[in-house]
Amino acid sequence: MAEVLPPRIRVLRPVALVLVIAAGIVALLVVSPLLGSVAIPARDVLQIVLHQLSGGALFPQSCVGMPTNERLCGAYTVIIWQLVIPEILLALIVGAALGISGGALQGIFRNPLADPFLLGISSGGTIGAAILYVYRIDVAQADVFLPLFAFLGAITTGLVILGVARGRFSSVETLLLAGVALANLLSAVLSLILLYNPTGSVQVTFWLLGGLGLATWTIDGIAFGAVVVLGTLLVLHGRELNLIQLGNDVAQSAGVDARRVRLRVILLASMATAVAVAFTGIIGFVGLVSPHIVRRLGGNDYRVVLPGAAAVGAIFLLTARDISYVAFPGSVLPIGIFTAFAGVPFFLYLLYRQRRSTTMGAM
Amino acid sequence: MLPPGAWGPSGEISFVVPALPHAHNFWSPPTAGKSLCSNALDSNPMSLNEPSVPPSAPRRTVSLALFTVVVLVVAGVAVAATAGYYALQSSSPSSSGRTITVTDDLGRSVKVPWDPSRVAVLSPSIMDIMFRLGLRSHVVGVDCYAPALGGLSDDYSPDQIALWNLSSSMCVEIGPTFDAESLVNVTPQLVLASTIVSVAAVEEISTTLGIPVVMLQPPTLSGILVDVSLVAEIFGVTTPAQSLDGQLSAELYNATTLDQTLASFPTVLVTYDADSNGYWTFGPSTFGQSLIEIAGGASISANATTPYPELSPGQVLVADPQWIIYGVGFGLNESTYAGAPLWSEIPAVQHGNVSGMDSNWLTEPDPTMILEGIPALVAILHPAPS
């Protein structure tokens, strides 16, 4: 049964959500540049960032007055401006893509377990990446070809799912089952490729666990453009998703063609997921947990849930990145491990709270 | 239970082939539009449910004879193969029939035939020792990791395959799943293996198949010399072993002497693979690390917390190695490394202090690692003044 809230709380909830999200992003943007595989003094980081952002107006020579020598200053500048900042931005962008995709798919399937990887889209991306790494197809230009191969693999899988969805009698259950079956098939294909080609299996394993190593300003720009366009189009489906939650008949009587909306939302979510998979590999749990967090904080209105899930996903992924560097300083570890470490306890806590409040309400 | 009528008049078993729709019976041309089987079926009113009426007597005799011949041939081949295997095992244990007991690198005490004529060598590094000791003719089986041998990976370079005259018929499949049949097929009296062969496979070879297994996995560079002596002892080759030992000892001595004369060790990143996250390299307690040290270099990953860490581009930039040495071969070349982030920003790259080296020399603990790998590293890090 839908939650009935007093009007004042209904207005205040989204506002509180926006404030919490904004505070979270600002805090992370301050902290994250200080964390990386190389420990750089906070003052140096700040000075380099301000120098670059102001085009040299604030600090004409970024290293003047810094305790580090000139060589280290040059290295720090490259690390901060060409590695760390693009990595932070990519975490935000990909987190947003996964969050909003998860929210949209949970809405369209009316299933709280739906997430961007449930339909096997990520498995398709994995096959693309595995082919590149295992057969070493121009690894020298991996920053171009890896995203391309992964995107093609992911989007091809998404299109197959859509082909199933276009069937006249396809139901939500059919789609989910088709996705799970396809994911299993692709997983078997991946196992077969790796079994007979151990060379490159380490890289594929790392890719499977997700990473932000491909981040550059160019990639950030491409990902940002794609996610903004796809995310905006998904947010525009918020009202229709709200009506679909009430049942297809209700949606139909309100002039919403549930089947068409389903096709559009799956296509957009698949493309957003494919973009994320292409640039970072498989990063699980963000798409699943972010919409739930938003629903807990901001209610069930999909006009709020979708942008909220994007913002929470962004925060979530950046937090996972920061935790990985704090937990294992100086190491290059797959970020996908840490999304689970950071997300699962919090998610279990939310479930516990929800169950407790439901039990209390029933008393 | 056989249906009624399956037995022929004389008691022999008959075989009934159901008639295929729109297909000729393959035993004989159809007669009057019907196959023999369909004729048989037609003659029996129960034939739809119990297609058991035997074909005519002459055809039955032919089928029985054919069946008997096939069974006899299969049985004959199986008996011959089994007898051949055991005959080879028992008839050629060694030239003298003598056995010796050796202790391998894992501390296992193994009783082996002395100077065995048929040996399976399940590691490229051991194959290198065998070849250098002039024992190639004893090798009947090798691990078939190299694609050229029908295997999965790249442990044997094309040069080695050509030089050692290896062929796919010698392949023993050891990974990811050990194939006992391929080992039995080469009928070895002894197996020399490294830890690329799983513990379960070693157990199966030594216990189930009864073939002794000597594990050669040297822990250090000097351990390679120990393995050379061990192999020489098993095969009773004294002179080639002394010669090889002399070469190896001299190379190690020269490198150690060089180390003592150097005022400083240049910092170096030795990387064997690269990807979008950074550069894979050697950490403590690895042969790569030992090679760098003995060649007069200071590895920037000497204090890593794992044996084979991946350094981020930022870590390499800050460490600022004077030299970068990358492994080549197996599909890797300079462009592989140049594809990793910030490659062109690294000062060593900008100064041209970058050099490639055969990956085998860095990773395979064998005489070639000492005889080729160390001089190559020394030549890069300490070039002779022109």
Boltz contact constraints between the chains, C-beta under 6 A:
constraints:
  - contact:
      token1: [A, 37]
      token2: [B, 312]
      max_distance: 6.0
  - contact:
      token1: [A, 37]
      token2: [B, 314]
      max_distance: 6.0
  - contact:
      token1: [A, 37]
      token2: [B, 315]
      max_distance: 6.0
  - contact:
      token1: [A, 38]
      token2: [B, 314]
      max_distance: 6.0
  - contact:
      token1: [A, 38]
      token2: [B, 315]
      max_distance: 6.0
  - contact:
      token1: [A, 38]
      token2: [B, 318]
      max_distance: 6.0
  - contact:
      token1: [A, 75]
      token2: [B, 317]
      max_distance: 6.0
  - contact:
      token1: [A, 75]
      token2: [B, 318]
      max_distance: 6.0
  - contact:
      token1: [A, 78]
      token2: [B, 345]
      max_distance: 6.0
  - contact:
      token1: [A, 79]
      token2: [B, 314]
      max_distance: 6.0
  - contact:
      token1: [A, 83]
      token2: [B, 314]
      max_distance: 6.0
  - contact:
      token1: [A, 136]
      token2: [B, 331]
      max_distance: 6.0
  - contact:
      token1: [A, 139]
      token2: [B, 336]
      max_distance: 6.0
  - contact:
      token1: [A, 139]
      token2: [B, 339]
      max_distance: 6.0
  - contact:
      token1: [A, 140]
      token2: [B, 335]
      max_distance: 6.0
  - contact:
      token1: [A, 140]
      token2: [B, 336]
      max_distance: 6.0
  - contact:
      token1: [A, 140]
      token2: [B, 338]
      max_distance: 6.0
  - contact:
      token1: [A, 140]
      token2: [B, 339]
      max_distance: 6.0
  - contact:
      token1: [A, 141]
      token2: [B, 339]
      max_distance: 6.0
  - contact:
      token1: [A, 142]
      token2: [B, 276]
      max_distance: 6.0
  - contact:
      token1: [A, 142]
      token2: [B, 339]
      max_distance: 6.0
  - contact:
      token1: [A, 195]
      token2: [B, 176]
      max_distance: 6.0
  - contact:
      token1: [A, 196]
      token2: [B, 152]
      max_distance: 6.0
  - contact:
      token1: [A, 198]
      token2: [B, 152]
      max_distance: 6.0
  - contact:
      token1: [A, 198]
      token2: [B, 153]
      max_distance: 6.0
  - contact:
      token1: [A, 199]
      token2: [B, 153]
      max_distance: 6.0
  - contact:
      token1: [A, 199]
      token2: [B, 154]
      max_distance: 6.0
  - contact:
      token1: [A, 203]
      token2: [B, 275]
      max_distance: 6.0
  - contact:
      token1: [A, 211]
      token2: [B, 277]
      max_distance: 6.0
  - contact:
      token1: [A, 213]
      token2: [B, 276]
      max_distance: 6.0
  - contact:
      token1: [A, 213]
      token2: [B, 277]
      max_distance: 6.0
  - contact:
      token1: [A, 214]
      token2: [B, 276]
      max_distance: 6.0
  - contact:
      token1: [A, 332]
      token2: [B, 277]
      max_distance: 6.0
  - contact:
      token1: [A, 332]
      token2: [B, 278]
      max_distance: 6.0
  - contact:
      token1: [A, 332]
      token2: [B, 310]
      max_distance: 6.0
  - contact:
      token1: [A, 332]
      token2: [B, 312]
      max_distance: 6.0
